[in-house]
Amino acid sequence: MRILYILIAVCLTGIQQLTAQQRFPTSGTITFEKTINLHAYINKRIKERPDDGISKQFLESYKNSNPQFKRLNSKLSFSGNHTLFTPEPDPAAQDFMSNSPGIYQANTIYTDLTTGLYTCQKQVYGDNLLINDTARAIQWKITSETREIAGYQCRRANAIVLDSIYVVAFYTDQIHVPGGPESFTGLPGMILGIALPHDNVTWFATSVDLTSVPAGSIVPPKKGKTVTAAGMTEKIKAAFGSYGAGYIWWLVL
């Protein structure tokens, strides 16, 4: 009889652990859609250079002949406290706007949420740069506002990054991994939505697949010229010069 009790206890423990894993998954893949208001993006570029009549005419023509919104997909794989954010190729025909900061997806990012370290492979005008650094510490302010994203109830949090960029995030505590798309982390649950309201861009989860991801498949990117975060910033500034200085932060983000 004692052996029977032990077997029952073991079974109940296993069921409880399985239930906890199902309720609070720690492994899976999230598909994100990045949406850019292309017309608003172009309007800001025109406003930056009001005296450049040729550029203004060209950009206005482009705006009038293209859809208002551009959409790009990416995936975030996670297992335990390790995440890997990977952009998917842009299926649209490439044009001069496709290479503009903020329009294309530059970053493949591996993050170790336990140590707070990350590796970012960043494409900057054809060059692959590899940055190893500490994950950005974001001072989030959690609010009472909620919304549903990809079937998960999420809570809103606000923050300022890079001194002046206003960020709105929506996270779910139903996934106990403090990760998120791009370099956004640090909330008590997985971030399923990010918006930069003043810059007309969002990342929102469209699906969550809780099929377990092997931990060994989530590894840092390795290809690229290794640079420091400060060295990368200087490289970007040198490439841009004074033109488009207001858009450099897109590549630093």
Phi and psi restraints in degrees (value plus and minus 20) as a CYANA .aco file:
   2 ARG   PHI     -82.5   -42.5
   2 ARG   PSI     -60.0   -20.0
   3 ILE   PHI     -83.2   -43.2
   3 ILE   PSI     -58.5   -18.5
   4 LEU   PHI     -81.8   -41.8
   4 LEU   PSI     -62.6   -22.6
   5 TYR   PHI     -81.8   -41.8
   5 TYR   PSI     -60.7   -20.7
   6 ILE   PHI     -83.9   -43.9
   6 ILE   PSI     -63.8   -23.8
   7 LEU   PHI     -81.7   -41.7
   7 LEU   PSI     -61.4   -21.4
   8 ILE   PHI     -83.4   -43.4
   8 ILE   PSI     -62.5   -22.5
   9 ALA   PHI     -83.7   -43.7
   9 ALA   PSI     -62.0   -22.0
  10 VAL   PHI     -83.1   -43.1
  10 VAL   PSI     -63.1   -23.1
  11 CYS   PHI     -82.9   -42.9
  11 CYS   PSI     -63.3   -23.3
  12 LEU   PHI     -84.3   -44.3
  12 LEU   PSI     -59.7   -19.7
  13 THR   PHI     -82.2   -42.2
  13 THR   PSI     -63.2   -23.2
  14 GLY   PHI     -83.5   -43.5
  14 GLY   PSI     -60.7   -20.7
  15 ILE   PHI     -84.3   -44.3
  15 ILE   PSI     -61.9   -21.9
  16 GLN   PHI     -83.0   -43.0
  16 GLN   PSI     -61.7   -21.7
  17 GLN   PHI     -85.9   -45.9
  17 GLN   PSI     -61.5   -21.5
  18 LEU   PHI     -84.7   -44.7
  18 LEU   PSI     -61.4   -21.4
  19 THR   PHI     -82.6   -42.6
  19 THR   PSI     -62.6   -22.6
  20 ALA   PHI     -82.8   -42.8
  20 ALA   PSI     -60.7   -20.7
  21 GLN   PHI     -85.1   -45.1
  21 GLN   PSI     -57.0   -17.0
  22 GLN   PHI     -91.0   -51.0
  22 GLN   PSI     -57.9   -17.9
  23 ARG   PHI     -95.0   -55.0
  23 ARG   PSI     -58.4   -18.4
  24 PHE   PHI    -145.6  -105.6
  24 PHE   PSI      54.2    94.2
  25 PRO   PHI     -84.4   -44.4
  25 PRO   PSI     126.9   166.9
  26 THR   PHI    -143.5  -103.5
  26 THR   PSI      -7.2    32.8
  27 SER   PHI    -169.7  -129.7
  27 SER   PSI     122.9   162.9
  28 GLY   PHI     141.1   181.1
  28 GLY   PSI    -189.4  -149.4
  29 THR   PHI    -156.6  -116.6
  29 THR   PSI     110.7   150.7
  30 ILE   PHI    -134.0   -94.0
  30 ILE   PSI     110.8   150.8
  31 THR   PHI    -116.6   -76.6
  31 THR   PSI     107.9   147.9
  32 PHE   PHI    -132.7   -92.7
  32 PHE   PSI     127.8   167.8
  33 GLU   PHI    -135.4   -95.4
  33 GLU   PSI     101.8   141.8
  34 LYS   PHI    -112.1   -72.1
  34 LYS   PSI     107.7   147.7
  35 THR   PHI    -139.7   -99.7
  35 THR   PSI     103.6   143.6
  36 ILE   PHI    -134.0   -94.0
  36 ILE   PSI     108.3   148.3
  37 ASN   PHI     -98.1   -58.1
  37 ASN   PSI      73.3   113.3
  38 LEU   PHI     -83.6   -43.6
  38 LEU   PSI     -56.8   -16.8
  39 HIS   PHI     -86.4   -46.4
  39 HIS   PSI     -61.8   -21.8
  40 ALA   PHI     -86.6   -46.6
  40 ALA   PSI     -57.5   -17.5
  41 TYR   PHI     -80.7   -40.7
  41 TYR   PSI     -64.9   -24.9
  42 ILE   PHI     -86.6   -46.6
  42 ILE   PSI     -60.6   -20.6
  43 ASN   PHI     -78.2   -38.2
  43 ASN   PSI     -58.3   -18.3
  44 LYS   PHI     -87.8   -47.8
  44 LYS   PSI     -58.0   -18.0
  45 ARG   PHI     -84.9   -44.9
  45 ARG   PSI     -60.9   -20.9
  46 ILE   PHI     -83.6   -43.6
  46 ILE   PSI     -61.2   -21.2
  47 LYS   PHI     -85.5   -45.5
  47 LYS   PSI     -52.5   -12.5
  48 GLU   PHI     -86.7   -46.7
  48 GLU   PSI     -51.1   -11.1
  49 ARG   PHI    -147.1  -107.1
  49 ARG   PSI      46.1    86.1
  50 PRO   PHI     -86.3   -46.3
  50 PRO   PSI     -41.3    -1.3
  51 ASP   PHI    -109.8   -69.8
  51 ASP   PSI     -25.9    14.1
  52 ASP   PHI    -112.9   -72.9
  52 ASP   PSI      66.4   106.4
  53 GLY   PHI     -83.2   -43.2
  53 GLY   PSI     -56.7   -16.7
  54 ILE   PHI     -85.7   -45.7
  54 ILE   PSI     -67.4   -27.4
  55 SER   PHI     -82.3   -42.3
  55 SER   PSI     -60.8   -20.8
  56 LYS   PHI     -80.7   -40.7
  56 LYS   PSI     -67.1   -27.1
  57 GLN   PHI     -82.2   -42.2
  57 GLN   PSI     -61.8   -21.8
  58 PHE   PHI     -85.6   -45.6
  58 PHE   PSI     -64.6   -24.6
  59 LEU   PHI     -87.6   -47.6
  59 LEU   PSI     -58.5   -18.5
  60 GLU   PHI     -82.9   -42.9
  60 GLU   PSI     -61.1   -21.1
  61 SER   PHI     -83.7   -43.7
  61 SER   PSI     -61.7   -21.7
  62 TYR   PHI     -83.4   -43.4
  62 TYR   PSI     -64.5   -24.5
  63 LYS   PHI     -80.2   -40.2
  63 LYS   PSI     -61.0   -21.0
  64 ASN   PHI     -92.6   -52.6
  64 ASN   PSI     -37.6     2.4
  65 SER   PHI    -129.8   -89.8
  65 SER   PSI     -12.0    28.0
  66 ASN   PHI    -151.4  -111.4
  66 ASN   PSI     133.5   173.5
  67 PRO   PHI     -78.9   -38.9
  67 PRO   PSI     135.3   175.3
  68 GLN   PHI     -88.5   -48.5
  68 GLN   PSI     -55.7   -15.7
  69 PHE   PHI    -134.9   -94.9
  69 PHE   PSI     117.1   157.1
  70 LYS   PHI    -130.2   -90.2
  70 LYS   PSI     116.5   156.5
  71 ARG   PHI    -145.1  -105.1
  71 ARG   PSI     113.3   153.3
  72 LEU   PHI    -152.3  -112.3
  72 LEU   PSI     128.0   168.0
  73 ASN   PHI    -129.0   -89.0
  73 ASN   PSI     135.3   175.3
  74 SER   PHI    -173.0  -133.0
  74 SER   PSI     145.6   185.6
  75 LYS   PHI    -148.4  -108.4
  75 LYS   PSI     125.0   165.0
  76 LEU   PHI    -141.1  -101.1
  76 LEU   PSI      90.6   130.6
  77 SER   PHI    -114.2   -74.2
  77 SER   PSI     121.0   161.0
  78 PHE   PHI    -162.7  -122.7
  78 PHE   PSI     124.6   164.6
  79 SER   PHI    -170.1  -130.1
  79 SER   PSI      97.3   137.3
  80 GLY   PHI      40.4    80.4
  80 GLY   PSI    -150.4  -110.4
  81 ASN   PHI    -122.7   -82.7
  81 ASN   PSI      10.6    50.6
  82 HIS   PHI    -140.9  -100.9
  82 HIS   PSI     112.8   152.8
  83 THR   PHI    -150.7  -110.7
  83 THR   PSI     133.3   173.3
  84 LEU   PHI    -158.3  -118.3
  84 LEU   PSI      94.5   134.5
  85 PHE   PHI    -117.9   -77.9
  85 PHE   PSI     104.3   144.3
  86 THR   PHI    -152.1  -112.1
  86 THR   PSI      99.0   139.0
  87 PRO   PHI     -93.9   -53.9
  87 PRO   PSI     128.4   168.4
  88 GLU   PHI    -117.2   -77.2
  88 GLU   PSI     132.4   172.4
  89 PRO   PHI     -78.9   -38.9
  89 PRO   PSI     126.8   166.8
  90 ASP   PHI     -96.6   -56.6
  90 ASP   PSI      98.4   138.4
  91 PRO   PHI     -97.1   -57.1
  91 PRO   PSI     -33.4     6.6
  92 ALA   PHI     -97.1   -57.1
  92 ALA   PSI     137.7   177.7
  93 ALA   PHI     -81.6   -41.6
  93 ALA   PSI     118.0   158.0
  94 GLN   PHI    -100.8   -60.8
  94 GLN   PSI     119.0   159.0
  95 ASP   PHI    -162.4  -122.4
  95 ASP   PSI    -194.7  -154.7
  96 PHE   PHI     -83.2   -43.2
  96 PHE   PSI     -48.4    -8.4
  97 MET   PHI     -94.6   -54.6
  97 MET   PSI     -43.8    -3.8
  98 SER   PHI     -83.4   -43.4
  98 SER   PSI     -43.1    -3.1
  99 ASN   PHI    -117.8   -77.8
  99 ASN   PSI     -11.4    28.6
 100 SER   PHI     -99.0   -59.0
 100 SER   PSI     119.8   159.8
 101 PRO   PHI     -75.6   -35.6
 101 PRO   PSI     114.2   154.2
 102 GLY   PHI      75.2   115.2
 102 GLY   PSI     -43.0    -3.0
 103 ILE   PHI    -110.7   -70.7
 103 ILE   PSI     -68.9   -28.9
 104 TYR   PHI    -110.3   -70.3
 104 TYR   PSI     146.1   186.1
 105 GLN   PHI    -120.7   -80.7
 105 GLN   PSI      95.2   135.2
 106 ALA   PHI    -115.2   -75.2
 106 ALA   PSI     -38.4     1.6
 107 ASN   PHI    -133.9   -93.9
 107 ASN   PSI     113.6   153.6
 108 THR   PHI    -132.7   -92.7
 108 THR   PSI     100.6   140.6
 109 ILE   PHI    -147.9  -107.9
 109 ILE   PSI     103.6   143.6
 110 TYR   PHI    -123.3   -83.3
 110 TYR   PSI     112.3   152.3
 111 THR   PHI    -150.0  -110.0
 111 THR   PSI     110.7   150.7
 112 ASP   PHI    -119.1   -79.1
 112 ASP   PSI      83.8   123.8
 113 LEU   PHI     -94.6   -54.6
 113 LEU   PSI     -33.8     6.2
 114 THR   PHI     -98.3   -58.3
 114 THR   PSI     -66.5   -26.5
 115 THR   PHI    -108.8   -68.8
 115 THR   PSI     -38.3     1.7
 116 GLY   PHI      58.0    98.0
 116 GLY   PSI      -0.6    39.4
 117 LEU   PHI    -126.0   -86.0
 117 LEU   PSI     130.8   170.8
 118 TYR   PHI    -160.6  -120.6
 118 TYR   PSI     138.0   178.0
 119 THR   PHI    -143.8  -103.8
 119 THR   PSI     106.3   146.3
 120 CYS   PHI    -141.5  -101.5
 120 CYS   PSI     101.8   141.8
 121 GLN   PHI    -115.7   -75.7
 121 GLN   PSI      99.8   139.8
 122 LYS   PHI    -143.6  -103.6
 122 LYS   PSI     108.1   148.1
 123 GLN   PHI    -111.2   -71.2
 123 GLN   PSI      98.8   138.8
 124 VAL   PHI    -143.6  -103.6
 124 VAL   PSI      78.0   118.0
 125 TYR   PHI      29.4    69.4
 125 TYR   PSI      34.3    74.3
 126 GLY   PHI      70.1   110.1
 126 GLY   PSI     -35.5     4.5
 127 ASP   PHI    -115.2   -75.2
 127 ASP   PSI     115.4   155.4
 128 ASN   PHI    -113.2   -73.2
 128 ASN   PSI      98.0   138.0
 129 LEU   PHI    -129.7   -89.7
 129 LEU   PSI     125.5   165.5
 130 LEU   PHI    -142.0  -102.0
 130 LEU   PSI      98.5   138.5
 131 ILE   PHI    -137.9   -97.9
 131 ILE   PSI     105.6   145.6
 132 ASN   PHI    -131.4   -91.4
 132 ASN   PSI     102.1   142.1
 133 ASP   PHI    -179.1  -139.1
 133 ASP   PSI    -198.1  -158.1
 134 THR   PHI    -104.1   -64.1
 134 THR   PSI     116.9   156.9
 135 ALA   PHI     -79.5   -39.5
 135 ALA   PSI     123.7   163.7
 136 ARG   PHI     -80.6   -40.6
 136 ARG   PSI     108.8   148.8
 137 ALA   PHI    -106.5   -66.5
 137 ALA   PSI      93.4   133.4
 138 ILE   PHI    -126.7   -86.7
 138 ILE   PSI     109.1   149.1
 139 GLN   PHI    -109.0   -69.0
 139 GLN   PSI      66.0   106.0
 140 TRP   PHI     -97.2   -57.2
 140 TRP   PSI     125.9   165.9
 141 LYS   PHI    -138.2   -98.2
 141 LYS   PSI      89.3   129.3
 142 ILE   PHI     -99.9   -59.9
 142 ILE   PSI     116.6   156.6
 143 THR   PHI    -132.6   -92.6
 143 THR   PSI    -199.1  -159.1
 144 SER   PHI    -112.9   -72.9
 144 SER   PSI     -25.3    14.7
 145 GLU   PHI     -91.5   -51.5
 145 GLU   PSI     119.4   159.4
 146 THR   PHI    -151.7  -111.7
 146 THR   PSI     139.2   179.2
 147 ARG   PHI    -178.7  -138.7
 147 ARG   PSI     140.6   180.6
 148 GLU   PHI    -117.0   -77.0
 148 GLU   PSI     112.6   152.6
 149 ILE   PHI    -153.4  -113.4
 149 ILE   PSI     104.3   144.3
 150 ALA   PHI      32.1    72.1
 150 ALA   PSI      14.8    54.8
 151 GLY   PHI      66.4   106.4
 151 GLY   PSI     -15.9    24.1
 152 TYR   PHI    -134.8   -94.8
 152 TYR   PSI     118.6   158.6
 153 GLN   PHI     -97.3   -57.3
 153 GLN   PSI     106.2   146.2
 154 CYS   PHI    -143.8  -103.8
 154 CYS   PSI     131.2   171.2
 155 ARG   PHI    -131.3   -91.3
 155 ARG   PSI     125.0   165.0
 156 ARG   PHI    -105.6   -65.6
 156 ARG   PSI     124.6   164.6
 157 ALA   PHI    -159.3  -119.3
 157 ALA   PSI     128.6   168.6
 158 ASN   PHI    -141.0  -101.0
 158 ASN   PSI     134.4   174.4
 159 ALA   PHI    -182.3  -142.3
 159 ALA   PSI     146.2   186.2
 160 ILE   PHI    -138.2   -98.2
 160 ILE   PSI     107.8   147.8
 161 VAL   PHI    -141.5  -101.5
 161 VAL   PSI     138.6   178.6
 162 LEU   PHI      30.9    70.9
 162 LEU   PSI      17.2    57.2
 163 ASP   PHI      55.4    95.4
 163 ASP   PSI     -48.6    -8.6
 164 SER   PHI    -165.1  -125.1
 164 SER   PSI     -21.0    19.0
 165 ILE   PHI    -111.1   -71.1
 165 ILE   PSI      95.6   135.6
 166 TYR   PHI    -101.4   -61.4
 166 TYR   PSI     106.9   146.9
 167 VAL   PHI    -142.5  -102.5
 167 VAL   PSI     115.4   155.4
 168 VAL   PHI    -135.4   -95.4
 168 VAL   PSI     108.1   148.1
 169 ALA   PHI    -143.0  -103.0
 169 ALA   PSI     131.2   171.2
 170 PHE   PHI    -147.1  -107.1
 170 PHE   PSI     102.1   142.1
 171 TYR   PHI    -143.2  -103.2
 171 TYR   PSI     136.5   176.5
 172 THR   PHI    -138.3   -98.3
 172 THR   PSI     113.6   153.6
 173 ASP   PHI    -107.4   -67.4
 173 ASP   PSI     -13.2    26.8
 174 GLN   PHI     -99.2   -59.2
 174 GLN   PSI     -33.8     6.2
 175 ILE   PHI    -140.3  -100.3
 175 ILE   PSI      88.2   128.2
 176 HIS   PHI    -103.9   -63.9
 176 HIS   PSI      34.9    74.9
 177 VAL   PHI    -151.7  -111.7
 177 VAL   PSI      99.6   139.6
 178 PRO   PHI    -101.9   -61.9
 178 PRO   PSI      25.2    65.2
 179 GLY   PHI    -124.1   -84.1
 179 GLY   PSI    -189.1  -149.1
 180 GLY   PHI     155.5   195.5
 180 GLY   PSI     157.7   197.7
 181 PRO   PHI     -90.7   -50.7
 181 PRO   PSI     136.8   176.8
 182 GLU   PHI      32.6    72.6
 182 GLU   PSI    -152.6  -112.6
 183 SER   PHI    -123.8   -83.8
 183 SER   PSI       0.4    40.4
 184 PHE   PHI    -113.2   -73.2
 184 PHE   PSI      96.6   136.6
 185 THR   PHI    -164.8  -124.8
 185 THR   PSI    -196.2  -156.2
 186 GLY   PHI      76.6   116.6
 186 GLY   PSI      -8.2    31.8
 187 LEU   PHI    -124.1   -84.1
 187 LEU   PSI     141.3   181.3
 188 PRO   PHI     -98.4   -58.4
 188 PRO   PSI      34.3    74.3
 189 GLY   PHI     136.7   176.7
 189 GLY   PSI     152.3   192.3
 190 MET   PHI     -93.1   -53.1
 190 MET   PSI     113.0   153.0
 191 ILE   PHI    -100.9   -60.9
 191 ILE   PSI     101.1   141.1
 192 LEU   PHI    -128.4   -88.4
 192 LEU   PSI     -25.6    14.4
 193 GLY   PHI    -170.9  -130.9
 193 GLY   PSI     116.6   156.6
 194 ILE   PHI    -154.2  -114.2
 194 ILE   PSI     116.4   156.4
 195 ALA   PHI    -154.3  -114.3
 195 ALA   PSI     117.7   157.7
 196 LEU   PHI    -130.4   -90.4
 196 LEU   PSI      66.4   106.4
 197 PRO   PHI     -78.4   -38.4
 197 PRO   PSI     -57.7   -17.7
 198 HIS   PHI     -99.1   -59.1
 198 HIS   PSI     -27.8    12.2
 199 ASP   PHI    -140.9  -100.9
 199 ASP   PSI     -12.7    27.3
 200 ASN   PHI      40.8    80.8
 200 ASN   PSI      22.6    62.6
 201 VAL   PHI    -162.0  -122.0
 201 VAL   PSI     124.2   164.2
 202 THR   PHI    -158.2  -118.2
 202 THR   PSI     135.2   175.2
 203 TRP   PHI    -146.5  -106.5
 203 TRP   PSI      96.9   136.9
 204 PHE   PHI    -149.5  -109.5
 204 PHE   PSI     118.4   158.4
 205 ALA   PHI     -86.9   -46.9
 205 ALA   PSI     115.0   155.0
 206 THR   PHI    -125.4   -85.4
 206 THR   PSI     -42.2    -2.2
 207 SER   PHI    -177.9  -137.9
 207 SER   PSI     132.5   172.5
 208 VAL   PHI    -148.7  -108.7
 208 VAL   PSI      98.1   138.1
 209 ASP   PHI    -128.1   -88.1
 209 ASP   PSI      94.5   134.5
 210 LEU   PHI    -113.7   -73.7
 210 LEU   PSI      -1.8    38.2
 211 THR   PHI     -82.0   -42.0
 211 THR   PSI     108.3   148.3
 212 SER   PHI     -79.2   -39.2
 212 SER   PSI     115.3   155.3
 213 VAL   PHI    -123.1   -83.1
 213 VAL   PSI     105.5   145.5
 214 PRO   PHI     -78.4   -38.4
 214 PRO   PSI     111.3   151.3
 215 ALA   PHI     -78.0   -38.0
 215 ALA   PSI     -52.2   -12.2
 216 GLY   PHI     -89.2   -49.2
 216 GLY   PSI     -33.9     6.1
 217 SER   PHI    -107.9   -67.9
 217 SER   PSI     -29.8    10.2
 218 ILE   PHI    -121.3   -81.3
 218 ILE   PSI      73.7   113.7
 219 VAL   PHI    -150.5  -110.5
 219 VAL   PSI     136.1   176.1
 220 PRO   PHI     -85.7   -45.7
 220 PRO   PSI     126.2   166.2
 221 PRO   PHI     -83.9   -43.9
 221 PRO   PSI     131.3   171.3
 222 LYS   PHI    -143.1  -103.1
 222 LYS   PSI     -38.1     1.9
 223 LYS   PHI    -106.8   -66.8
 223 LYS   PSI     113.9   153.9
 224 GLY   PHI     118.6   158.6
 224 GLY   PSI     142.7   182.7
 225 LYS   PHI    -101.1   -61.1
 225 LYS   PSI     102.0   142.0
 226 THR   PHI     -93.2   -53.2
 226 THR   PSI     106.2   146.2
 227 VAL   PHI    -158.3  -118.3
 227 VAL   PSI     141.4   181.4
 228 THR   PHI    -103.1   -63.1
 228 THR   PSI     144.2   184.2
 229 ALA   PHI     -80.8   -40.8
 229 ALA   PSI     -59.1   -19.1
 230 ALA   PHI     -87.7   -47.7
 230 ALA   PSI     -60.1   -20.1
 231 GLY   PHI     -84.6   -44.6
 231 GLY   PSI     -57.8   -17.8
 232 MET   PHI     -83.4   -43.4
 232 MET   PSI     -63.6   -23.6
 233 THR   PHI     -80.2   -40.2
 233 THR   PSI     -62.1   -22.1
 234 GLU   PHI     -85.5   -45.5
 234 GLU   PSI     -57.9   -17.9
 235 LYS   PHI     -83.2   -43.2
 235 LYS   PSI     -61.9   -21.9
 236 ILE   PHI     -86.0   -46.0
 236 ILE   PSI     -63.5   -23.5
 237 LYS   PHI     -82.3   -42.3
 237 LYS   PSI     -59.7   -19.7
 238 ALA   PHI     -85.7   -45.7
 238 ALA   PSI     -56.3   -16.3
 239 ALA   PHI     -90.5   -50.5
 239 ALA   PSI     -56.1   -16.1
 240 PHE   PHI    -104.5   -64.5
 240 PHE   PSI     -55.8   -15.8
 241 GLY   PHI      45.3    85.3
 241 GLY   PSI    -162.7  -122.7
 242 SER   PHI    -102.4   -62.4
 242 SER   PSI     -38.6     1.4
 243 TYR   PHI     -93.9   -53.9
 243 TYR   PSI     110.1   150.1
 244 GLY   PHI      48.6    88.6
 244 GLY   PSI       6.1    46.1
 245 ALA   PHI     -78.1   -38.1
 245 ALA   PSI     -50.7   -10.7
 246 GLY   PHI     -89.8   -49.8
 246 GLY   PSI     -29.2    10.8
 247 TYR   PHI    -127.9   -87.9
 247 TYR   PSI     -20.9    19.1
 248 ILE   PHI     -80.0   -40.0
 248 ILE   PSI     -56.1   -16.1
 249 TRP   PHI     -80.3   -40.3
 249 TRP   PSI     -46.3    -6.3
 250 TRP   PHI     -78.4   -38.4
 250 TRP   PSI     -59.5   -19.5
 251 LEU   PHI     -99.4   -59.4
 251 LEU   PSI     -43.5    -3.5
 252 VAL   PHI    -101.7   -61.7
 252 VAL   PSI     -47.1    -7.1
